[in-house]
Each structure stands twice: as structure tokens, then as C-alpha cells.
Amino acid sequence: MTDRIASLRAQCGGPRDGALLRVTLANALLAEDDTASAIAELRRALEFDPDYSAAWKQLGKLLADSDDATAAIDAYQRGIAAAQKRGDKQAQKEMTVFLRRLASR
């Protein structure tokens, strides 16, 4: 485990814990090729903020890349709903495209 990951994990459960910290930790884990842990951290991020469309988009991509199409489709559908709620049209468009691609496999 890198110092960066250790430092981020040390903040988990503390006053700075939240969606942004968990997404940052997920990105650090991805940089170390730890996809399973990154997916877990993105799910934790979404527990803090279920309308975080960027986290849904990244989670959907990781799940699709991990050949879990069912979970990826669910993540994209929930992400699209979150993006609509927040008015994040770009994320909504991107996830809609990714969802169509997955559904046509």
C-alpha cells in the first residue's frame, strides 16, 4: 500500500470522511490496479452522496470492465437519475451512451 492510500484510509471514519474522500481513495486504488477495492470505495462514496453522478459513472465503468454487466447497468441507471436530479447533462449523456452500449452486447 502506498503512503497516499494509507494517508487517505487514515482519514476514513473521521470528520473529513465523505463522498469526495472516498472517490479520491478509489482513484488512488485504481492507480495501484486494485479495482475491487476501488469499487468498494465508490460504493461507500455513494452511501455519503447518492446523487454524486461522477461516482456512479466511474462505478458503472469499473463494473462493466469487470464483466459485471448487470451491476454496471444498475449503476448507470442510478447515475442517470442522479445526473438528472442535479442537472448534470454531460454525465447524463455519457452514461446513457455507456448504458446503450452495454445493453446491446
Sequence and secondary structure as in RCSB ss.txt:
>XXXX:A:sequence
MTDRIASLRAQCGGPRDGALLRVTLANALLAEDDTASAIAELRRALEFDPDYSAAWKQLGKLLADSDDATAAIDA
YQRGIAAAQKRGDKQAQKEMTVFLRRLASR
>XXXX:A:secstr
  HHHHHHHHHTTSTT SHHHHHHHHHHHHHTT HHHHHHHHHHHHHH TT HHHHHHHHHHHHHTT HHHHHHH
HHHHHHHHHHHT HHHHHHHHHHHHHHHT 
